[in-house]
């Protein structure tokens, strides 16, 4: 019989490490999302790391802006951004304050509150698809820009918190290039996922957006 996931909240020191150390260590952890309608929980199965000003694929590559300010710390906070005028994405800030790095949560399994997630994700054909991809994950959990800067280490009163869960053994972690990232950062092997997990999103190479003529 497998042990139950550990419900201990992760301390700020977990996040205050290099982003390429934190990213694979997030797999199997439990993200708690508290909403007025009730709580949801997500077992993290896929992530992508971004190294800030050292990473051409990062929003912080060209420095600090009003949009990406949360990426610069302190660690253990959320960075939420709006993309293509359509979707939100949730990132967890890592490393020391002033060093912009974070981990994008790409996919996971809804382990509590699936009924709430289904109401937000009416197009999902099964529960496996509720949070299969970063936009779907954010939609299922009710993530929007109002949560940008949220402290995940603030305790049970926070709308977002990370629990220890069950860490994934290194031999069960797959590594590959990030999905949809182009340019100089396209080949960085900064995507991590639990091998063969059915909630992991499919890999897609970057496709340049066509400009209207």
N, C-alpha and C positions, 0 to 999 in steps of 0.2 A: 504494500500500500504506500503510495507516495505521500510525503509530508504536505501539510497545508501550507499555503504561501504565508510568509512572515508578514505580519501586519505592522511591524515597527516602522515609523516614519524615517526616511533617510535624512541625515543631517546635512548641513551646508557644506561640510568638508567633503562629502561625496561629489559635489559639483565643482569644488575648488581644486580641480586637477586638469591636466591637459585634455583637450576635447577628444583626441583620439584614444584616450584611456577611458573617458566617461562613456563615449558613444556605445561601444559593444557591451559595456557593463550595464547599460539601461535595459537590455533585452531580458524579458521575464519579470521586470519590475512592474508594480501596479500604480497606475495613475488614478487618483481619486478626483472626480469632478463633482462639486456640490452645487446644485441648482435649486431655485425655489420650488421646482416640481419634484425634486428628490435627487438622491445621489446616483452617480454612475461610476463604474470602475472599468479600467482598460488594462489588459495585460499587453505590454509593449512587445511587438514582434519584429519591427523594422524601423531603422533610424538612418539618418545621414548626418555626418559631421561637417562643420564649416569653421575654418580657422581665422576668420576675420580679415584683418588687413594684410595677412600673408597669403590669402586664398582668393584667386580671381573669381571663384564661383560664389563668394560670400557677399551679402548686402553691405558689409562693412569694409569691403576692399578699398574703397576710395575715401574712407574716413567716416566720422560721426555725422549723422544728420538727425533731424527730428524723428524721422521714421524708424531709424535703427538704434536709437539711443539706449534702449534696454539691453542690447547686445554687449554693451560695455560694462555691464555688471551693476551690482555685485552678483556673484554666482548664486544659483538656486532660484532665479527669477524666470518669468516667462517672457518670451519675445513673440508677439503675435503680429503678423502682417497680412495685408490684403493684397491679393495678386490677380492680375488680369481683370480687375473690376468685378470679380465674381466670387472668389473663395478666400477663406482665412486659412492660415497655417500656424501651427503651434511649435515653438522651439524652446528648449531649455538652455539657459545661459550657463556657461562653464568658465573655469579659470579665474584668475585674480581680477579685481576691479580695474577697469581701464584697458583690459585686453579683451577685445571683442571676439568671442567664440561661442558657438552654440550648437545644439543638436536638434535637427528637425525630426519630429515624430511622424513617421511615414505611415505606419499601420499598426493595428493591434486587434485583440479580441475583447469584445465587450463582455465582461464577466458579471456585471451587476448593472441593472437599469436598462436592460435590452429593450424593454417596452417603451421607454422614453426615447431611446435611440431610433427605434423603428418609426416612431411618429415624425422624427426629423429626416429620416432617410427612407421615404416611401418607395423610392426606386430600387432599393436593395432587394435582390432576388432571394437572399438568404442571410442569416445572421453573420456568416463569414464575410459578407461584403459590407457590413455596417460601417467599418472603419478601415477599409482596404484602400489606402491611399491617403495622403495628407489632408486633402480637402474634405473627403468623406469622414475622416477621423474628427476634424474640427466641427463639421456639421453635426455628426452624431452626438458629440459631447456638448454642443451649444457653445463653442468657442468663438469669440469675436474680438474686435480690437479693444473693447473695454477691459479685457483681461491682460492686455500688454503691461508688463512690469509687475504682475502679481508675484508675491513672495510664496514659493512653494514650501518654505521652511517656517512659515508663520504659525503652524499648528492647525488644529481642527476647525478653526474659524475661517480659514482660507478657502476660497472656491477651488483651489488646485493644491494637491498634495501628492507626494510620491512615497510609496511604501516599498519596503525591501522585496516583497514578493518572493520569487524563486529565481535566483540568478541563473543564466544559461551557461552550461559548460562550454568552454572554448572550442571543443571539437564539434559542437552543434551550431557554431556561428559561421555563416558564409559572409564573404567580403567581395565587393565589386565596385564598379564606377557608379557615381550618383546618377539618378534618373533625371533626364531632361536638362542637364547642365551642359552648356556649350563653351566655346572659347578655350582659354588656357587651362581652365579648371575641369574640363570635360573628363579627362582620364584619371582623375584622382580616385583611388580605391577607398572612398570614405563612406560607402553605404554598407551597412551591416544588417543582417537579418537571421532569424532562426531558420535553419535549414529545413525545407519541406513543410514549413507551417502554412496551412491553407489560407491564412488571413494576410499573408505577405503580398504586396502589390507587384504586378508584372514590371519588368525593366523596360524602359523606353529611352532610346537615345535622343539627344537634343534635335529638334526640328525647328529651324529658323522660321519665325513668323513672317508670312508674306505681307508685303506692303501693297496697299491698294494703289492702282495706277490711275 
